[in-house]
Amino acid sequence: MIKTADYLVDLGPEGGNEGGRIIAEGPPEAVAQAAGSATEEYLRRTLAVGRDAGSAEAPARKAGRQVARRR
């Protein structure tokens, strides 16, 4: 759900006394490029999966798989 947000404010870098600072802010794609937060790491993986699934290469990879045939 976080990858579909219009705007994110990432607070951190930790909780408690080590938190409360703005680490990154902006649309998910911008936060994914900001270094130093767990949110950035999650968004990089999540957005990369989303791009891969919708890319022109994905169907080609699927087509390249061998399908077991029934006898």
Backbone as XML, in Angstrom:
<?xml version="1.0"?>
<chain id="A" units="angstrom">
  <residue number="1" name="MET">
    <atom name="N" x="0.810" y="-1.181" z="0.000"/>
    <atom name="CA" x="0.000" y="0.000" z="0.000"/>
    <atom name="C" x="0.866" y="1.262" z="0.000"/>
  </residue>
  <residue number="2" name="ILE">
    <atom name="N" x="2.011" y="1.199" z="0.625"/>
    <atom name="CA" x="2.870" y="2.386" z="0.723"/>
    <atom name="C" x="3.357" y="2.836" z="-0.659"/>
  </residue>
  <residue number="3" name="LYS">
    <atom name="N" x="3.525" y="1.892" z="-1.585"/>
    <atom name="CA" x="4.029" y="2.268" z="-2.913"/>
    <atom name="C" x="2.991" y="3.016" z="-3.734"/>
  </residue>
  <residue number="4" name="THR">
    <atom name="N" x="1.725" y="2.997" z="-3.323"/>
    <atom name="CA" x="0.680" y="3.698" z="-4.068"/>
    <atom name="C" x="0.353" y="5.067" z="-3.471"/>
  </residue>
  <residue number="5" name="ALA">
    <atom name="N" x="1.047" y="5.456" z="-2.412"/>
    <atom name="CA" x="0.800" y="6.753" z="-1.772"/>
    <atom name="C" x="1.220" y="7.886" z="-2.699"/>
  </residue>
  <residue number="6" name="ASP">
    <atom name="N" x="0.564" y="9.033" z="-2.557"/>
    <atom name="CA" x="0.943" y="10.216" z="-3.324"/>
    <atom name="C" x="2.199" y="10.869" z="-2.768"/>
  </residue>
  <residue number="7" name="TYR">
    <atom name="N" x="2.333" y="10.840" z="-1.439"/>
    <atom name="CA" x="3.434" y="11.537" z="-0.779"/>
    <atom name="C" x="3.772" y="10.814" z="0.512"/>
  </residue>
  <residue number="8" name="LEU">
    <atom name="N" x="5.045" y="10.634" z="0.781"/>
    <atom name="CA" x="5.506" y="9.963" z="1.997"/>
    <atom name="C" x="6.407" y="10.883" z="2.801"/>
  </residue>
  <residue number="9" name="VAL">
    <atom name="N" x="6.357" y="10.739" z="4.108"/>
    <atom name="CA" x="7.310" y="11.390" z="5.002"/>
    <atom name="C" x="7.917" y="10.257" z="5.822"/>
  </residue>
  <residue number="10" name="ASP">
    <atom name="N" x="9.204" y="10.003" z="5.627"/>
    <atom name="CA" x="9.910" y="8.927" z="6.309"/>
    <atom name="C" x="10.638" y="9.512" z="7.511"/>
  </residue>
  <residue number="11" name="LEU">
    <atom name="N" x="10.211" y="9.094" z="8.703"/>
    <atom name="CA" x="10.833" y="9.568" z="9.940"/>
    <atom name="C" x="11.797" y="8.522" z="10.461"/>
  </residue>
  <residue number="12" name="GLY">
    <atom name="N" x="12.864" y="8.962" z="11.069"/>
    <atom name="CA" x="13.814" y="7.989" z="11.600"/>
    <atom name="C" x="15.051" y="8.684" z="12.099"/>
  </residue>
  <residue number="13" name="PRO">
    <atom name="N" x="16.186" y="8.023" z="12.090"/>
    <atom name="CA" x="16.424" y="6.733" z="11.456"/>
    <atom name="C" x="15.970" y="5.548" z="12.300"/>
  </residue>
  <residue number="14" name="GLU">
    <atom name="N" x="15.758" y="5.737" z="13.590"/>
    <atom name="CA" x="15.308" y="4.671" z="14.489"/>
    <atom name="C" x="14.073" y="5.166" z="15.218"/>
  </residue>
  <residue number="15" name="GLY">
    <atom name="N" x="13.689" y="4.443" z="16.264"/>
    <atom name="CA" x="12.592" y="4.887" z="17.104"/>
    <atom name="C" x="13.105" y="5.567" z="18.365"/>
  </residue>
  <residue number="16" name="GLY">
    <atom name="N" x="12.217" y="6.122" z="19.163"/>
    <atom name="CA" x="12.596" y="6.734" z="20.441"/>
    <atom name="C" x="13.497" y="7.937" z="20.261"/>
  </residue>
  <residue number="17" name="ASN">
    <atom name="N" x="14.550" y="8.008" z="21.081"/>
    <atom name="CA" x="15.474" y="9.144" z="21.040"/>
    <atom name="C" x="16.238" y="9.230" z="19.719"/>
  </residue>
  <residue number="18" name="GLU">
    <atom name="N" x="16.338" y="8.125" z="19.013"/>
    <atom name="CA" x="17.073" y="8.090" z="17.745"/>
    <atom name="C" x="16.182" y="8.388" z="16.538"/>
  </residue>
  <residue number="19" name="GLY">
    <atom name="N" x="14.941" y="8.716" z="16.782"/>
    <atom name="CA" x="13.997" y="8.943" z="15.696"/>
    <atom name="C" x="13.473" y="10.364" z="15.663"/>
  </residue>
  <residue number="20" name="GLY">
    <atom name="N" x="12.438" y="10.539" z="14.851"/>
    <atom name="CA" x="11.765" y="11.825" z="14.791"/>
    <atom name="C" x="12.340" y="12.812" z="13.800"/>
  </residue>
  <residue number="21" name="ARG">
    <atom name="N" x="13.403" y="12.442" z="13.116"/>
    <atom name="CA" x="13.966" y="13.319" z="12.084"/>
    <atom name="C" x="13.428" y="12.896" z="10.722"/>
  </residue>
  <residue number="22" name="ILE">
    <atom name="N" x="13.248" y="13.850" z="9.837"/>
    <atom name="CA" x="12.788" y="13.525" z="8.489"/>
    <atom name="C" x="13.981" y="12.973" z="7.714"/>
  </residue>
  <residue number="23" name="ILE">
    <atom name="N" x="13.870" y="11.720" z="7.312"/>
    <atom name="CA" x="14.922" y="11.056" z="6.548"/>
    <atom name="C" x="14.718" y="11.306" z="5.049"/>
  </residue>
  <residue number="24" name="ALA">
    <atom name="N" x="13.461" y="11.235" z="4.621"/>
    <atom name="CA" x="13.131" y="11.454" z="3.214"/>
    <atom name="C" x="11.671" y="11.853" z="3.118"/>
  </residue>
  <residue number="25" name="GLU">
    <atom name="N" x="11.333" y="12.554" z="2.041"/>
    <atom name="CA" x="9.943" y="12.899" z="1.792"/>
    <atom name="C" x="9.737" y="13.072" z="0.298"/>
  </residue>
  <residue number="26" name="GLY">
    <atom name="N" x="8.497" y="12.821" z="-0.126"/>
    <atom name="CA" x="8.151" y="12.946" z="-1.532"/>
    <atom name="C" x="7.376" y="11.733" z="-1.989"/>
  </residue>
  <residue number="27" name="PRO">
    <atom name="N" x="7.199" y="11.596" z="-3.305"/>
    <atom name="CA" x="6.507" y="10.418" z="-3.833"/>
    <atom name="C" x="7.353" y="9.162" z="-3.590"/>
  </residue>
  <residue number="28" name="PRO">
    <atom name="N" x="6.750" y="7.991" z="-3.613"/>
    <atom name="CA" x="7.488" y="6.753" z="-3.337"/>
    <atom name="C" x="8.767" y="6.594" z="-4.160"/>
  </residue>
  <residue number="29" name="GLU">
    <atom name="N" x="8.741" y="7.002" z="-5.417"/>
    <atom name="CA" x="9.929" y="6.865" z="-6.266"/>
    <atom name="C" x="11.086" y="7.713" z="-5.746"/>
  </residue>
  <residue number="30" name="ALA">
    <atom name="N" x="10.783" y="8.886" z="-5.192"/>
    <atom name="CA" x="11.833" y="9.749" z="-4.634"/>
    <atom name="C" x="12.364" y="9.173" z="-3.324"/>
  </residue>
  <residue number="31" name="VAL">
    <atom name="N" x="11.481" y="8.673" z="-2.479"/>
    <atom name="CA" x="11.913" y="8.088" z="-1.213"/>
    <atom name="C" x="12.757" y="6.844" z="-1.468"/>
  </residue>
  <residue number="32" name="ALA">
    <atom name="N" x="12.463" y="6.109" z="-2.531"/>
    <atom name="CA" x="13.240" y="4.914" z="-2.883"/>
    <atom name="C" x="14.682" y="5.269" z="-3.262"/>
  </residue>
  <residue number="33" name="GLN">
    <atom name="N" x="14.932" y="6.506" z="-3.629"/>
    <atom name="CA" x="16.287" y="6.939" z="-3.995"/>
    <atom name="C" x="17.046" y="7.560" z="-2.826"/>
  </residue>
  <residue number="34" name="ALA">
    <atom name="N" x="16.359" y="7.826" z="-1.721"/>
    <atom name="CA" x="17.000" y="8.432" z="-0.544"/>
    <atom name="C" x="17.722" y="7.350" z="0.252"/>
  </residue>
  <residue number="35" name="ALA">
    <atom name="N" x="18.940" y="7.626" z="0.630"/>
    <atom name="CA" x="19.733" y="6.627" z="1.359"/>
    <atom name="C" x="19.467" y="6.691" z="2.858"/>
  </residue>
  <residue number="36" name="GLY">
    <atom name="N" x="19.542" y="5.529" z="3.509"/>
    <atom name="CA" x="19.574" y="5.518" z="4.951"/>
    <atom name="C" x="18.314" y="5.167" z="5.701"/>
  </residue>
  <residue number="37" name="SER">
    <atom name="N" x="17.355" y="4.522" z="5.054"/>
    <atom name="CA" x="16.163" y="4.151" z="5.812"/>
    <atom name="C" x="15.656" y="2.781" z="5.390"/>
  </residue>
  <residue number="38" name="ALA">
    <atom name="N" x="14.925" y="2.151" z="6.288"/>
    <atom name="CA" x="14.310" y="0.858" z="5.964"/>
    <atom name="C" x="13.231" y="1.036" z="4.902"/>
  </residue>
  <residue number="39" name="THR">
    <atom name="N" x="12.563" y="2.171" z="4.904"/>
    <atom name="CA" x="11.529" y="2.437" z="3.902"/>
    <atom name="C" x="12.146" y="2.475" z="2.509"/>
  </residue>
  <residue number="40" name="GLU">
    <atom name="N" x="13.302" y="3.094" z="2.393"/>
    <atom name="CA" x="14.004" y="3.169" z="1.098"/>
    <atom name="C" x="14.315" y="1.771" z="0.588"/>
  </residue>
  <residue number="41" name="GLU">
    <atom name="N" x="14.814" y="0.910" z="1.463"/>
    <atom name="CA" x="15.148" y="-0.458" z="1.054"/>
    <atom name="C" x="13.901" y="-1.206" z="0.598"/>
  </residue>
  <residue number="42" name="TYR">
    <atom name="N" x="12.817" y="-1.087" z="1.357"/>
    <atom name="CA" x="11.556" y="-1.750" z="1.003"/>
    <atom name="C" x="11.041" y="-1.235" z="-0.340"/>
  </residue>
  <residue number="43" name="LEU">
    <atom name="N" x="11.030" y="0.082" z="-0.521"/>
    <atom name="CA" x="10.492" y="0.649" z="-1.762"/>
    <atom name="C" x="11.334" y="0.257" z="-2.970"/>
  </residue>
  <residue number="44" name="ARG">
    <atom name="N" x="12.644" y="0.212" z="-2.824"/>
    <atom name="CA" x="13.490" y="-0.219" z="-3.954"/>
    <atom name="C" x="13.093" y="-1.612" z="-4.428"/>
  </residue>
  <residue number="45" name="ARG">
    <atom name="N" x="12.928" y="-2.530" z="-3.480"/>
    <atom name="CA" x="12.543" y="-3.903" z="-3.839"/>
    <atom name="C" x="11.129" y="-3.935" z="-4.412"/>
  </residue>
  <residue number="46" name="THR">
    <atom name="N" x="10.203" y="-3.252" z="-3.765"/>
    <atom name="CA" x="8.802" y="-3.290" z="-4.169"/>
    <atom name="C" x="8.591" y="-2.638" z="-5.525"/>
  </residue>
  <residue number="47" name="LEU">
    <atom name="N" x="9.174" y="-1.478" z="-5.741"/>
    <atom name="CA" x="9.001" y="-0.785" z="-7.022"/>
    <atom name="C" x="9.711" y="-1.524" z="-8.145"/>
  </residue>
  <residue number="48" name="ALA">
    <atom name="N" x="10.831" y="-2.157" z="-7.865"/>
    <atom name="CA" x="11.540" y="-2.933" z="-8.891"/>
    <atom name="C" x="10.695" y="-4.121" z="-9.325"/>
  </residue>
  <residue number="49" name="VAL">
    <atom name="N" x="10.030" y="-4.781" z="-8.386"/>
    <atom name="CA" x="9.159" y="-5.910" z="-8.721"/>
    <atom name="C" x="8.009" y="-5.427" z="-9.573"/>
  </residue>
  <residue number="50" name="GLY">
    <atom name="N" x="7.428" y="-4.287" z="-9.209"/>
    <atom name="CA" x="6.310" y="-3.738" z="-9.978"/>
    <atom name="C" x="6.703" y="-3.394" z="-11.397"/>
  </residue>
  <residue number="51" name="ARG">
    <atom name="N" x="7.882" y="-2.807" z="-11.573"/>
    <atom name="CA" x="8.346" y="-2.461" z="-12.924"/>
    <atom name="C" x="8.615" y="-3.723" z="-13.733"/>
  </residue>
  <residue number="52" name="ASP">
    <atom name="N" x="9.227" y="-4.714" z="-13.103"/>
    <atom name="CA" x="9.565" y="-5.942" z="-13.806"/>
    <atom name="C" x="8.312" y="-6.658" z="-14.285"/>
  </residue>
  <residue number="53" name="ALA">
    <atom name="N" x="7.298" y="-6.706" z="-13.436"/>
    <atom name="CA" x="6.074" y="-7.429" z="-13.781"/>
    <atom name="C" x="5.363" y="-6.783" z="-14.954"/>
  </residue>
  <residue number="54" name="GLY">
    <atom name="N" x="5.497" y="-5.467" z="-15.097"/>
    <atom name="CA" x="4.810" y="-4.787" z="-16.179"/>
    <atom name="C" x="5.678" y="-4.526" z="-17.390"/>
  </residue>
  <residue number="55" name="SER">
    <atom name="N" x="6.888" y="-4.991" z="-17.378"/>
    <atom name="CA" x="7.804" y="-4.695" z="-18.470"/>
    <atom name="C" x="7.559" y="-5.602" z="-19.666"/>
  </residue>
  <residue number="56" name="ALA">
    <atom name="N" x="8.118" y="-5.211" z="-20.786"/>
    <atom name="CA" x="7.985" y="-6.013" z="-22.001"/>
    <atom name="C" x="8.772" y="-7.313" z="-21.885"/>
  </residue>
  <residue number="57" name="GLU">
    <atom name="N" x="9.774" y="-7.349" z="-20.999"/>
    <atom name="CA" x="10.581" y="-8.551" z="-20.858"/>
    <atom name="C" x="9.857" y="-9.670" z="-20.128"/>
  </residue>
  <residue number="58" name="ALA">
    <atom name="N" x="8.945" y="-9.322" z="-19.236"/>
    <atom name="CA" x="8.269" y="-10.343" z="-18.427"/>
    <atom name="C" x="7.556" y="-11.384" z="-19.285"/>
  </residue>
  <residue number="59" name="PRO">
    <atom name="N" x="6.741" y="-10.999" z="-20.288"/>
    <atom name="CA" x="6.099" y="-12.028" z="-21.121"/>
    <atom name="C" x="7.106" y="-12.867" z="-21.891"/>
  </residue>
  <residue number="60" name="ALA">
    <atom name="N" x="8.207" y="-12.270" z="-22.305"/>
    <atom name="CA" x="9.223" y="-13.018" z="-23.045"/>
    <atom name="C" x="9.837" y="-14.095" z="-22.166"/>
  </residue>
  <residue number="61" name="ARG">
    <atom name="N" x="10.079" y="-13.768" z="-20.907"/>
    <atom name="CA" x="10.620" y="-14.770" z="-19.996"/>
    <atom name="C" x="9.616" y="-15.887" z="-19.788"/>
  </residue>
  <residue number="62" name="LYS">
    <atom name="N" x="8.348" y="-15.520" z="-19.648"/>
    <atom name="CA" x="7.327" y="-16.545" z="-19.469"/>
    <atom name="C" x="7.254" y="-17.439" z="-20.697"/>
  </residue>
  <residue number="63" name="ALA">
    <atom name="N" x="7.340" y="-16.836" z="-21.871"/>
    <atom name="CA" x="7.261" y="-17.607" z="-23.107"/>
    <atom name="C" x="8.449" y="-18.542" z="-23.257"/>
  </residue>
  <residue number="64" name="GLY">
    <atom name="N" x="9.580" y="-18.172" z="-22.676"/>
    <atom name="CA" x="10.786" y="-18.974" z="-22.772"/>
    <atom name="C" x="10.771" y="-20.205" z="-21.887"/>
  </residue>
  <residue number="65" name="ARG">
    <atom name="N" x="9.849" y="-20.285" z="-20.965"/>
    <atom name="CA" x="9.767" y="-21.449" z="-20.080"/>
    <atom name="C" x="9.248" y="-22.647" z="-20.831"/>
  </residue>
  <residue number="66" name="GLN">
    <atom name="N" x="9.765" y="-23.792" z="-20.475"/>
    <atom name="CA" x="9.268" y="-25.025" z="-21.070"/>
    <atom name="C" x="8.065" y="-25.495" z="-20.286"/>
  </residue>
  <residue number="67" name="VAL">
    <atom name="N" x="7.061" y="-25.941" z="-20.997"/>
    <atom name="CA" x="5.848" y="-26.392" z="-20.365"/>
    <atom name="C" x="5.816" y="-27.921" z="-20.419"/>
  </residue>
  <residue number="68" name="ALA">
    <atom name="N" x="5.547" y="-28.529" z="-19.288"/>
    <atom name="CA" x="5.438" y="-29.981" z="-19.246"/>
    <atom name="C" x="4.187" y="-30.397" z="-19.998"/>
  </residue>
  <residue number="69" name="ARG">
    <atom name="N" x="4.349" y="-31.361" z="-20.882"/>
    <atom name="CA" x="3.200" y="-31.827" z="-21.680"/>
    <atom name="C" x="2.688" y="-33.144" z="-21.161"/>
  </residue>
  <residue number="70" name="ARG">
    <atom name="N" x="1.387" y="-33.279" z="-21.238"/>
    <atom name="CA" x="0.767" y="-34.538" z="-20.835"/>
    <atom name="C" x="0.940" y="-35.560" z="-21.943"/>
  </residue>
  <residue number="71" name="ARG">
    <atom name="N" x="1.046" y="-36.794" z="-21.541"/>
    <atom name="CA" x="1.151" y="-37.864" z="-22.547"/>
    <atom name="C" x="-0.166" y="-38.539" z="-22.716"/>
  </residue>
</chain>
